[in-house]
Amino acid sequence: MEEIIPSLKGMLKDAIIIKSDATRFEITITILNKLSENVADPDEILVMLKMFGGLKENVPMEIDINNKTQNIELKFQTEEDFKKIQKIMETIWDDAVDMLEQTIQGDFSRIKTVPKIDD
Amino acid sequence: MTNPNAIKNNPFKDLGEIPEKKYHNGYTLDSTYITVRDGVKIAATICLPKGLSLDEKIPTLLTQTRYWRTMELRIPFRWLFDSMITNAPNPEIVTSRGYALIYTDVRGTGASFGTRIIPFSEEEVKDGSDIVDWIITQPWSDGNVVSKGISYTGTTAELFSGNNHRAIKAVMPGHGFWDPYTDVAFPGGCYDLAFMQMWSFLGKNLDLNSPKVFSQIMPEVWLFVKGVKPVKSDKDLKLLQDAIRQHESNQYVYEHTVNRDFRDDKLPDGTVFDDISIFARKEKIERSNVPILAWCSWYDSGYVDAIINRFMNLSNPTIAILGDWNHGASLSANQFFPERTIVTPKPRERINAWINFFDKCVYGDGIQGKIIYYYTLAEEKWKKSRVWPPKGHSYQKWYFSENYSLTREEPATDVGADKYKINFRTTTGRNNRWWALLGLPITYYDRNKIDEKLLCYKSQPFRSDIEITGQVILCLYMASTHDDGAIFAYFEDVDEIGNVTYITDGEFRLIHRKILSTEPPYKMLTPYHSYKKVDSSPLIPGEITEVKFGLHATSVLIKKGHRIKIAIAGADKDTFIRYPTEGRPTITISRNKEFPSYIKLPIISKE
């Protein structure tokens, strides 16, 4: 796993496009790599936001996943909720890789801040 | 920095050249259930070389694991990698050498159905044969199957050969046991509480598909992995859920062993430890005559002794390799060079050497006879031998003497003894050879400081280099204030300026001290203790008794000007259970004419 860390941030940014629509309170995640399986379950998106994005509370959102287009749409009711997740998504790949790298090096400080995950 | 000499002479380079063969780039990934003789469904992941033509037939490399054959990655990593990213070796290396690669979850684990009461059960071993039956009927199979693994999977590979299936051509057990009682669960009769507890905890959580366990043991894996990979057809995960429900009836070794003491204590299915050993299945494995490439490290638990016992006892054509790395060879563990970060040989080099070995057995005339390659610590040199112990072997006695010294002269006086009150806070920490079984690095640092709490005996500086290869024997004439206890003995090198380096150790529970003159269950070079209830006896407080046992095998060069040191403790609190459970014994070690305590060093003469 250690060998992939140096290139992981770039790989994530190259393979995943994140677009926000502030007028419709929507965030679209598009996976460019051709996947042989389903893109994700909605629960997995929530786990990702908590684990790597540090999301602590339940933010109401609708999660639409299109396995054909490999698009994930996150739809919010309020601007406040939208902005909260938008901010997380701006740095989530860097945060995820930094956390992984720190943990591999034996620094568990960030992992201790992860809220309870049901999986 | 790795010694260039070590690289040049490493035995993995001796295992032949890569043959001229058609190679494939990339692999296809599939998974399915294989139904075995009693209807249990075994989950299998299959990697085939990409572009395999319809008429092309290839051999198969099989690995049977209890640690999830393939892992389901978390989002977003699943969007980048296929599920084989966490598997070692990466399928790319194996398929590019023209092998199909199959990973299975053994029954009762992962996505497989069934339950398990004990590991390595007869049923689990027989599954291997049924899986081979399935493999050789596949359109891409050429009818040849080899198996490999490290640790648990190494043992499944070795036991697999005992199925005597005509398709099995070679096995490669890495870092596996020979005698699970002494190699891992009860080394010297002392219960390895830490490992047994952690391993059972890990196993239970894996079997229930609960990745949360990783957050405590291997947090980096928890961040990366969501659970076991279901088989491809199980879209709604119903089969996986059904399988996991069956695993709820599994049983775990910790519960079976924590309050046990003896080798002949029954496991819940009526078997005993020996029944799951390699030595108990010796005849079956020998009948197969399947070639074996076995490897391990001087620093790995009691598995180091397993390599030597396997080499001495099995008649199969064998290549055995003993190096200076950790369990699984991902890290250097050479205590003489703690700054080394890179293990030699590198993983890719090792993997290609395994495949060369398999190629020889599948396409060539196999291997002949037995050979062991071993790395001599401090000399930093690979050596090889067709026999064990190697030629030139003899024992040299060093006696415990006054002023905590070790001397070649037998004690001449009628008196002489040293008292030591057991300190139950002594520990080798959590990066020792036993915790290493959980994949941790091995570091025995600060021995100078730790030895201050122990009873130590030290030699004068050596006048010339001496190679010690084999098992050091410790013989104590000792008394205790209590009827139970244990000895933990550390064999160390002391350099010219006083730095102490761990070489090896041994542990022994005193109630097992009886040495039997009957035939042991397998050939061994250390005093034979049965560890059975009938042969155990409490100490009689105050009475001098002989306690003689072997330390774990090693190969080391004690350099001119260095000294040897034996450090004795009565506990290793972060690893082993405490003996006795209450009280704090004082032991008295005699070192006089009548009771001359000593160590016996296996010396290799240069002539």
Boltz contact constraints between the chains, C-beta under 6 A:
constraints:
  - contact:
      token1: [A, 11]
      token2: [B, 80]
      max_distance: 6.0
  - contact:
      token1: [A, 12]
      token2: [B, 76]
      max_distance: 6.0
  - contact:
      token1: [A, 15]
      token2: [B, 80]
      max_distance: 6.0
  - contact:
      token1: [A, 31]
      token2: [B, 79]
      max_distance: 6.0
  - contact:
      token1: [A, 33]
      token2: [B, 79]
      max_distance: 6.0
  - contact:
      token1: [A, 40]
      token2: [B, 75]
      max_distance: 6.0
  - contact:
      token1: [A, 44]
      token2: [B, 75]
      max_distance: 6.0
  - contact:
      token1: [A, 48]
      token2: [B, 75]
      max_distance: 6.0
  - contact:
      token1: [A, 100]
      token2: [B, 223]
      max_distance: 6.0
  - contact:
      token1: [A, 103]
      token2: [B, 219]
      max_distance: 6.0
  - contact:
      token1: [A, 103]
      token2: [B, 220]
      max_distance: 6.0
  - contact:
      token1: [A, 104]
      token2: [B, 220]
      max_distance: 6.0
  - contact:
      token1: [A, 108]
      token2: [B, 219]
      max_distance: 6.0
  - contact:
      token1: [A, 111]
      token2: [B, 219]
      max_distance: 6.0
